[in-house]
Amino acid sequence: MEVNVIRPDIEIHDVPLEKITYDGNKHQFFVEFDDKTGGRYEVNFICCESFRVSRKDLFDSSFLKGIEKSGMMYKLIGSKWHSELRDKYREKHDGREMTQNFHYVMFLGNTVIEIIALGYLMKKFGEQIHPAKFTAKIVEIESFRDDRGHLFEQLILVEAETGEQFEIQDIDLLCNEEMEGKVVDFELAVFRSFSGNNICKQEGKEKKIVIPKHYEGSNRSIGNPTFYGEIIGRKYEHDPSDLIVDVGVGTILFRIDIEELDKYLIGDYIKIDSFMIQSYEPDF
């Protein structure tokens, strides 16, 4: 099992259970906490498949053996619990694989939470934020409702100013049918694919979006876009992992791992093979 340390610079007080919430409609898991310097943070785990809460004195932390740095959160790759959930999902859905995601462990004082999720976003309250901004036309909205008619997910087909069309997941359910055909400012978070050379430095200095071939008679692309752009900044002052990338027709958010911080710097031109693109309520 591989273990990655996340944010070794943050120490957390005990967190009341009311600050740990799950939104089942949006499949998002939220944790709000204060660090020992008085800073207040919120972590949003995206596309949460499952979670569990334990007491620290009952939690098996043997996975930390040999870990030099401690952190407030860890990303576990190849854990037993993750494998068990994948097997159950495969059995329940006729062999279909569970969406690529990770096993996160977060220590919150005397409480430990474990989450299986695609990724996370972290913000610090009161700090200056530098949002990404991508302007696009809404071509089509595909909505999904449960048996009671409750809207729980939306996929939005958008068109960039230069004509490229691709699909985004409307996490905060901000769009509606009346917005079809209108030009909207989005804040887009791009998640990389989970195989191959999913992020690398460019040999040149291109800013563009490349869309895979389309199915015949359909406006849906076979795969996800590849983004070429320049790293121009970071969204949060407290977290160097959230990069702002200029792709020519706008800017996008892209998260790198801690071990990649020295590899991808402001001014570098990169290529990103995306796995999923999500929109959030913008900070601008």
Order of alpha helices (4+ residues) and beta strands (2+ residues): beta-beta-beta-beta-beta-beta-alpha-beta-beta-beta-beta-beta-beta-beta-beta-beta-beta-beta-beta-beta
